[in-house]
Every structure is written in C-alpha cells, then in structure tokens.
Amino acid sequence: MGISNNINTIVREIPETVKLIAVSKTKPKEDILEAYEGGYRIFGENKPQEMMAKHQDLPKDIEWHFIGHLQTNKVKYIAPFVSLIHAVDSMKLLKMINKEALKNDRVIDCLLQFHIADEESKFGLSKEEASVLLTSDEFKELKNVRIVGVMGMATNTDDTNQVSLEFANLKGIYQYLKYEFFSEDASFKEISMGMSGDYPLAIEQGSTIIRVGSSIFGARN
C-alpha cells in the first residue's frame, strides 16, 4: 500500500465534514511529494525549521498545519505561510504570532490547545485560563490572529472509554467557548482531536480535524 492509497482509504471512511491532516513530520520531502502527486494537499509538521525548509522546496499550493508545541522564538520561521497553528497554549505565544503575522501582512488562524489528558507531559489551557485570556484587554488588541477553534490530545491509553470521555470534554469546552465568546463568529468552528490510534473515537465525539501520521507514512523515522 502506497502513501496515496493510505490517504485515500482514510478519506473514504471519514465524514466529508472532517479534514485529514497528513502528519509528515520527520518524513522526507519525497514522501510528501508522493502524496501530493496523488492529489493530497494538507500536511502537518511539528518543527518550524523543518517545515520552513519543506515549504521552500515543495509546491506552493500545499496547506501547511503546525501541530506541535511552538516556541515563541520559532514563530518567525512559519509565519509567512502557515495555514493553521494547532497548539496555542499561552497569551505570550499568541502575542508573538500576532506580531509575526503583522510583519507578513497576514491574519494567522489559530486553535487554542486544552489539557484534556491524564498525562502531565501534555500542554494546554484549562477552560478557566482560556476564559481569562479571551476576556483580557491584551487579547482584544490582537488584530492579526484569528481563533478558529480548539485542539486537544487524549491520554495515550488502551482504555477507549477514557479517551472518548476526554474527547467529549473537549467538545464541551468548544461549545462553552462558542456560546460565551464566538457566537457571532462563523469562523470559530474547528475541533482538532484524534490521531492514528484514536481518530474514529474523536470523530464520534465531534472532531472536525484529525491528525494522522503513522497510518499514512508508516512508523516515525
């Protein structure tokens, strides 16, 4: 099974309302090109310099998603071209994205990342922290970022009930934010959750974006 076949298999089995990010991190440009030549255009990376290098060398109609933990001093590498930053977990990062977007005369779409897992190692805001951020004067001054939804990663466990509950929790956070802060904003519509091992559960709980790597490209290099 080739890379394009793997992508097509997943696309056929997920609802049309769900966007698949082909997670190409650590993979060579040849693998992305193989998927591209098979008709796919949406890829996810988690290292800014690697993503910048791939953007420079690959076709310009690729839609690049930054899916990892983003350090403020690395935003400049991806600000000129990134389509969506999945994991904004602080006001400090949001302000830097806004600053770099302004330099590039862009408005950059972002997702707020929430901590929904048991594991302490995962990043993310709480619902309360997000509320403070979104009601702050600092946030109201940011004109070059647009919050379009939420993102979260479930616990790495075989307990599907726990994973489903964590995804349901993120859906609940999304609904709360939509009602409280984004009721008039049609662009706030994304719930990014679900990876190779758990995306069917995520889709059941309302995911609109799944991030799939190993099921497409094979085990990580």
VOGU-3710 file (C-alpha; in Angstrom, 3 decimals, decimal comma):
1> mgisnninti> 0,000/0,000/0,000  1,443/3,341/-1,053  1,125/6,659/0,760  -1,632/7,943/-1,566  -3,609/4,717/-1,125  -3,363/5,076/2,644  -4,660/8,657/2,451  -7,500/7,709/0,095  -8,548/4,835/2,369  -8,852/7,177/5,364
11> vreipetvkl> -10,591/9,920/3,370  -13,182/7,395/2,143  -14,017/6,207/5,661  -14,301/9,590/7,417  -17,213/12,043/7,014  -16,834/14,788/4,407  -17,101/17,319/7,235  -13,802/16,079/8,754  -10,457/17,382/7,464  -7,496/14,992/7,417
21> iavsktkpke> -4,058/16,415/8,199  -1,401/14,071/6,797  1,265/14,363/9,509  4,541/14,391/7,597  6,865/15,326/10,479  10,277/13,568/10,309  9,377/12,250/6,836  11,406/13,109/3,719  10,133/15,528/1,098  9,827/12,609/-1,348
31> dileayeggy> 7,057/11,098/0,801  5,123/14,379/0,802  5,609/14,699/-2,949  4,238/11,186/-3,434  1,093/12,175/-1,525  0,945/15,488/-3,415  1,167/13,791/-6,789  -1,675/11,536/-5,653  -3,771/14,674/-5,158  -3,318/15,484/-1,456
41> rifgenkpqe> -2,511/18,996/-0,263  -2,845/19,181/3,561  0,199/18,338/5,692  1,222/18,748/9,331  4,662/19,399/10,801  5,942/19,985/14,348  9,397/21,526/13,831  9,420/25,111/12,494  12,728/24,987/10,608  11,902/21,613/9,038
51> mmakhqdlpk> 8,501/22,926/7,990  10,065/26,059/6,507  12,571/24,004/4,503  9,829/21,746/3,149  7,682/24,764/2,272  10,584/26,282/0,329  11,263/23,102/-1,660  7,737/21,793/-2,298  4,769/23,087/-4,360  3,304/26,345/-3,086
61> diewhfighl> -0,346/25,231/-3,031  0,293/22,921/-0,055  -1,721/23,816/3,046  0,705/23,611/5,993  -0,523/22,996/9,547  1,775/23,432/12,536  0,736/20,757/15,021  3,443/20,679/17,699  4,338/22,748/20,731  5,516/26,068/19,292
71> qtnkvkyiap> 8,212/28,149/20,971  7,828/31,920/20,660  11,298/32,398/19,131  10,427/29,961/16,295  7,170/31,604/15,130  9,049/33,762/12,594  10,018/30,684/10,542  6,428/29,702/9,742  4,514/32,996/9,943  4,824/33,836/6,206
81> fvslihavds> 2,933/30,738/5,036  1,357/28,587/7,785  -2,370/27,871/7,274  -3,265/26,935/10,847  -1,370/26,765/14,147  -2,966/23,974/16,177  -1,494/24,390/19,607  -1,684/27,879/21,121  -1,463/27,482/24,888  -0,497/30,935/26,184
91> mkllkminke> -1,052/34,656/25,715  2,716/35,052/25,247  2,642/32,763/22,210  -0,499/34,369/20,804  1,089/37,823/21,027  4,190/36,608/19,192  2,088/35,017/16,439  0,207/38,314/16,116  3,491/40,256/15,909  4,938/37,995/13,186
101> alkndrvidc> 1,626/37,910/11,284  1,599/41,716/11,235  5,139/41,753/9,791  3,911/39,479/6,997  0,675/41,425/6,453  -1,369/38,338/7,353  -4,036/37,181/9,769  -2,992/33,751/11,066  -5,626/31,219/12,103  -5,008/29,511/15,449
111> llqfhiadee> -6,561/26,875/17,688  -6,453/27,098/21,473  -4,944/23,926/22,934  -6,596/22,410/26,011  -5,186/19,953/28,502  -7,701/17,080/28,448  -5,398/14,115/29,177  -4,261/12,486/32,415  -0,630/12,920/31,440  1,192/15,906/32,902
121> skfglskeea> 3,587/15,949/29,945  0,932/17,279/27,565  0,478/21,028/27,139  -2,727/23,025/27,186  -5,008/25,549/28,816  -7,816/24,920/31,251  -11,296/26,253/30,457  -10,806/28,913/33,142  -7,439/30,025/31,721  -8,958/30,316/28,258
131> svlltsdefk> -11,808/32,448/29,596  -9,309/34,815/31,253  -7,303/35,015/28,020  -10,331/35,707/25,810  -11,750/38,430/28,079  -8,415/40,219/28,526  -7,655/43,650/27,075  -4,437/42,167/25,645  -6,417/39,707/23,530  -8,759/42,392/22,222
141> elknvrivgv> -5,740/44,269/20,822  -4,592/41,327/18,676  -5,784/42,051/15,136  -3,578/39,624/13,184  -4,612/36,338/14,780  -7,958/34,609/14,478  -9,080/31,908/16,898  -10,989/29,365/14,803  -11,455/26,532/17,307  -9,900/24,204/19,867
151> mgmatntddt> -7,384/21,363/19,931  -6,551/18,630/22,424  -4,727/15,321/22,792  -6,216/12,398/24,697  -4,314/10,192/27,127  -2,145/7,538/25,482  -4,105/4,552/26,804  -5,940/1,452/25,556  -8,976/2,484/27,637  -11,318/3,656/24,857
161> nqvslefanl> -13,914/4,805/27,388  -11,432/7,212/28,961  -10,329/8,508/25,547  -13,958/9,052/24,494  -14,683/10,956/27,719  -11,643/13,188/27,168  -12,743/13,962/23,607  -16,273/14,656/24,878  -14,751/17,060/27,410  -13,010/18,982/24,594
171> kgiyqylkye> -16,282/19,135/22,638  -17,905/20,589/25,768  -15,163/23,218/26,080  -15,648/24,102/22,401  -19,412/24,531/22,921  -18,838/26,702/26,007  -16,391/28,983/24,156  -18,673/29,183/21,115  -21,597/30,253/23,292  -19,658/32,653/25,527
181> ffsedasfke> -17,174/34,262/23,131  -17,729/33,294/19,491  -21,496/33,042/18,988  -21,367/35,633/16,198  -18,176/34,260/14,634  -18,773/31,723/11,855  -15,041/31,022/11,547  -14,928/29,530/15,075  -15,903/26,008/14,050  -12,953/23,610/14,408
191> ismgmsgdyp> -12,318/20,836/16,924  -8,902/19,300/16,240  -8,685/15,946/18,000  -7,824/12,394/17,041  -4,652/10,762/15,722  -3,782/7,430/14,068  -4,752/5,355/17,104  -7,943/7,111/18,176  -9,418/9,231/15,370  -12,616/7,107/14,980
201> laieqgstii> -13,439/7,853/18,650  -12,638/11,542/18,098  -14,955/11,734/15,086  -17,753/10,116/17,142  -17,320/12,946/19,668  -17,431/15,730/17,063  -13,900/16,179/15,730  -13,643/18,306/12,572  -9,863/17,846/12,075  -7,845/14,652/12,571
211> rvgssifgar> -4,039/14,449/12,560  -2,820/11,144/11,127  0,827/10,215/10,563  1,848/6,591/11,049  -1,266/5,168/9,373  -0,279/7,136/6,245  3,512/7,303/6,189  4,423/4,329/8,370  6,286/4,392/11,689  8,093/7,629/12,576
221> n> 11,716/7,926/11,433
//
